[in-house]
Amino acid sequence: QVQLVESGGGLVQAGGSLRLSCAASGRSFSINTMGWYRQNPGKQRELVAGFTSAGSTNYADSVKGRFTISTDNAKNTVHLRMNSLKPEDTAVYYCKANIYYRGTYYTYWGQGTQVTVSS
């Protein structure tokens, strides 16, 4: 069993910054991909930023140049640095990980962390 624990959400004014973190814990697993998604009520969950299995990064067009995803492989942790935040970045942010465990791939989601950007 793998758990994803998120932290770092909150309320910030437009133009401000926040840093989200997601730590994966469990036994005898390896991370294939890891990233951040966000969702607002009534809307689909969308990719914000993520690492591919090759180690490259993907960003939503709306956050390019403002958000940076990074990883601490030794700690199985991924961070999302969000700068120049806009009210439209307001959402619940979810960490997602694709984990390889005993010959099978599994997808895990974190519990979500609220990010609110006031105008």
C-alpha positions as CSV (number, residue, x, y, z in Angstrom):
1,Q,0.0,0.0,0.0
2,V,1.3,3.4,-1.0
3,Q,0.1,6.7,0.5
4,L,0.5,10.2,-1.0
5,V,0.5,13.0,1.5
6,E,0.1,16.6,0.2
7,S,0.9,19.8,1.9
8,G,1.3,23.5,1.2
9,G,-2.1,24.8,0.0
10,G,-3.7,27.9,1.3
11,L,-5.0,31.4,0.6
12,V,-2.8,33.9,-1.3
13,Q,-3.4,37.1,-3.0
14,A,-3.0,37.4,-6.8
15,G,0.6,37.7,-7.7
16,G,1.7,35.7,-4.7
17,S,3.4,32.3,-4.5
18,L,2.8,28.9,-2.9
19,R,4.7,25.7,-2.8
20,L,2.9,22.4,-2.8
21,S,4.6,19.1,-1.7
22,C,3.6,15.5,-2.1
23,A,5.4,12.7,-0.4
24,A,4.9,9.1,-1.3
25,S,5.3,6.5,1.4
26,G,5.0,2.7,1.6
27,R,7.1,-0.4,1.2
28,S,9.2,-1.7,-1.8
29,F,7.8,0.4,-4.6
30,S,9.2,2.6,-7.3
31,I,7.7,5.7,-8.8
32,N,7.0,5.6,-12.6
33,T,5.4,9.0,-13.0
34,M,4.3,11.7,-10.6
35,G,2.5,15.0,-11.0
36,W,-0.1,17.5,-10.0
37,Y,-3.7,17.9,-11.2
38,R,-6.3,20.4,-10.2
39,Q,-10.1,20.5,-10.2
40,N,-12.9,22.9,-9.6
41,P,-16.5,21.9,-8.9
42,G,-18.3,20.8,-12.0
43,K,-15.2,20.6,-14.1
44,Q,-12.8,17.9,-15.1
45,R,-9.6,17.3,-13.3
46,E,-6.8,18.7,-15.4
47,L,-3.0,18.1,-15.5
48,V,-1.1,21.1,-14.1
49,A,2.5,19.7,-14.3
50,G,4.1,16.3,-14.2
51,F,7.1,14.1,-14.7
52,T,7.0,11.4,-17.4
53,S,8.6,8.0,-16.9
54,A,11.6,9.3,-18.9
55,G,12.1,12.2,-16.4
56,S,10.9,15.0,-18.7
57,T,8.3,17.5,-17.6
58,N,4.9,18.5,-18.9
59,Y,3.0,21.7,-18.1
60,A,-0.4,23.0,-18.8
61,D,-0.2,25.9,-21.2
62,S,-1.9,28.1,-18.6
63,V,0.9,27.6,-16.0
64,K,4.0,27.6,-18.2
65,G,6.5,30.1,-17.1
66,R,4.8,30.5,-13.7
67,F,4.8,27.0,-12.1
68,T,7.8,24.7,-11.7
69,I,7.7,21.1,-10.8
70,S,10.7,19.4,-9.0
71,T,11.4,16.2,-7.3
72,D,13.5,14.8,-4.5
73,N,13.9,11.2,-5.6
74,A,15.6,10.2,-2.3
75,K,12.5,11.2,-0.4
76,N,9.9,10.2,-3.1
77,T,8.6,13.7,-3.0
78,V,7.5,16.0,-5.7
79,H,7.1,19.8,-5.3
80,L,5.1,22.4,-7.3
81,R,6.3,25.9,-7.0
82,M,3.6,28.3,-8.1
83,N,4.5,31.9,-8.8
84,S,2.5,34.8,-10.1
85,L,-0.7,33.2,-9.0
86,K,-4.0,34.2,-10.6
87,P,-7.5,33.9,-9.4
88,E,-8.1,31.3,-12.1
89,D,-5.5,29.1,-10.4
90,T,-8.0,28.6,-7.6
91,A,-8.8,24.9,-7.3
92,V,-8.2,21.7,-5.3
93,Y,-4.8,20.4,-6.3
94,Y,-4.2,16.7,-6.3
95,C,-1.0,14.7,-6.4
96,K,-1.0,11.7,-8.7
97,A,1.5,8.9,-8.8
98,N,1.9,5.9,-11.0
99,I,3.7,3.3,-8.9
100,Y,5.4,0.1,-9.9
101,Y,4.9,-2.6,-7.2
102,R,5.6,-6.4,-7.5
103,G,5.2,-6.4,-11.3
104,T,2.2,-4.3,-11.6
105,Y,1.5,-0.6,-12.1
106,Y,-0.9,1.2,-9.8
107,T,-2.3,4.7,-9.8
108,Y,-2.6,6.6,-6.5
109,W,-4.1,10.0,-5.7
110,G,-3.5,12.3,-2.8
111,Q,-6.4,13.7,-0.7
112,G,-6.2,17.1,-2.4
113,T,-5.2,20.5,-1.1
114,Q,-7.1,23.7,-1.6
115,V,-5.4,26.6,-3.3
116,T,-7.4,29.9,-3.2
117,V,-6.1,33.0,-5.0
118,S,-7.9,36.2,-4.2
119,S,-8.0,39.1,-6.5
